Amino acid sequence: MKKNKKVLVLGSNFAGLTVSRYLHKHLKSAADITVIDRKNYISFIPNIPIEVFNNNNPADHLEFPFLKHYHSDGTAFIQGEVSDIDPVNREVQYIPNERPGAAPEKISYDYLVIALGNKLAYDDIEGFAEYGHTFSDTFYGNKVREFLFDEYKGGPIAIGSDLFKQGKSPKTPKLIPNAEAACEGPPVELAFSLLDWLTEHEKGDAKTITLFTPGKIMAEDAGETILHKLLPMLSDMGFGYVNDTKGIKRLTKEGIEFKDGRSLEAELKIIFPNWEPHSFMKGQPFADDQGFVITDMHMRNPDFPEIFAVGDAAAVTVPKLGSLGHMECEVASKVLSNEILGITEEVAPVSPAIVCFGDMGSHKGFYMYTDEWYGGDTHILRMGYTPYMLKMGFKTMYQTLGGNVPGWGMPMAEFINDHSGI
Ligand SMILES: Cc1cc2nc3c(=O)[nH]c(=O)nc-3n(C[C@H](O)[C@H](O)[C@H](O)COP(=O)(O)OP(=O)(O)OC[C@H]3O[C@@H](n4cnc5c(N)ncnc54)[C@H](O)[C@@H]3O)c2cc1C
């Protein structure tokens, strides 16, 4: 009897859950799919700020169990810590993490999909633990919530990113530009939503907040047309702006010192760090000089064609944005399952675009859809109630369907946004 191909997916947050569900949708019982993650729920990261500003612990509302979806698909799930990948012998080493002390195990694969995201390098920023805050997971979300509601006195606020060390490789597709910050949608979104919170709690106004960036220009990936609207708008509203900081030197109680010698006074310092590949990814023959997985725009590694990567772990995912990962999951799952099923139909490569739904507070949001940074000519920016409604709707749809977002989900959201708002 012919044996099924073994497809191993590493990681089960946005990219890992979505690609696993799509793989099952295409392959049904034609392959044995196994997923490994250190936790058995998904953290719905983009909505953490909304929960924080509503004084909710984000862990209570944004950690969605996914096991029932894998059970109904027949996908196997292993809860463990991935500790190494051996691409030559097609094996992954992991440590079961239910109880401490487990011995390392090995699992082999015919196809590997890497969706492990990255390490968020707060530990590289001196003073972060004592003086820094952020919104990138539920722990830090709850910490900043407690600070805002219990301690914050209305002093200056700084929001921005450390320098992103993007990987380099001659094999990475040329259309991927160089970014100096890993993802600047969240700082811009927070400027709007925190201003709304400050106003509601009578703690300050836009002048209270200064945005900073390590790059020449903030949110460069939004493309020139949108930036020509967005940056003057932020300035007219009264936000402070510091660019070209070269990165963060250290945080102190008083504020932030930058690598270029300047500093900012801040009672609240909201930081987005360098997105850095996990230690076991560094030096891998399928990774670039930082450890991001090299792929073509079909999300396949050129030297190890049985290895795919999706989401933040992939070198082509710049900026580190979930919606880019989503597009990659659609393409990678189709390419991989076509190959297993012997289907020769051509799959269109990922055509990268920034698709972003941001919260602005008071049930309003912004929607951005642009591919200008990658050489395209689409540049849509809308603000109003609809983007907020769609951001919340996407969360519910993602949770209910366990990441198995229907093919019409994103196009419909884009269509509604493109034709609404101000
Ligand atoms: C505040 C904030 C707001 C954001 N808002 C948006 C937004 O509005 N829209 C948008 O598109 N994007 C947004 N993003 C970006 C988005 O959250 C990321 O791009 C997305 O989470 C990446 O998904 P991923 O699955 O590739 O990686 P991750 O979400 O990082 O998931 C990686 C998974 O791998 C697992 N893992 C990691 N290492 C190991 C290991 N060694 N062993 C076992 N398991 C492991 C983790 O447990 C996790 O489940 C935002 C990010 C932040 C920080």
The ligand as an ORCA input file, in Angstrom:
! r2SCAN-3c Opt
* xyz 0 1
  C       0.739     44.908     18.620
  C       0.713     44.224     17.291
  C      -0.350     44.462     16.440
  C      -0.390     43.839     15.200
  N      -1.446     44.111     14.366
  C      -1.509     43.503     13.172
  C      -2.610     43.776     12.305
  O      -3.514     44.558     12.618
  N      -2.648     43.119     11.116
  C      -1.674     42.247     10.750
  O      -1.760     41.686      9.651
  N      -0.614     41.984     11.544
  C      -0.509     42.587     12.742
  N       0.551     42.330     13.555
  C       1.573     41.357     13.126
  C       1.095     39.926     13.400
  O       0.735     39.785     14.750
  C       2.203     38.944     13.041
  O       2.628     39.181     11.736
  C       1.699     37.516     13.159
  O       1.423     37.207     14.499
  C       2.742     36.536     12.625
  O       2.191     35.250     12.660
  P       3.131     33.971     12.655
  O       2.209     32.819     12.842
  O       4.049     34.002     11.520
  O       4.064     34.140     13.958
  P       3.638     34.170     15.472
  O       2.323     34.819     15.649
  O       4.809     34.736     16.203
  O       3.479     32.618     15.861
  C       4.571     31.753     15.986
  C       4.080     30.473     16.643
  O       5.196     29.583     16.751
  C       5.266     29.078     18.076
  N       6.687     28.859     18.381
  C       7.702     29.755     18.293
  N       8.862     29.164     18.586
  C       8.580     27.879     18.888
  C       9.386     26.753     19.238
  N      10.706     26.834     19.344
  N       8.757     25.586     19.463
  C       7.405     25.473     19.361
  N       6.606     26.481     19.005
  C       7.186     27.676     18.766
  C       4.649     30.145     18.969
  O       4.145     29.580     20.163
  C       3.545     30.690     18.066
  O       2.344     29.973     18.231
  C       0.643     42.948     14.798
  C       1.715     42.706     15.655
  C       1.751     43.335     16.882
  C       2.930     43.048     17.777
*
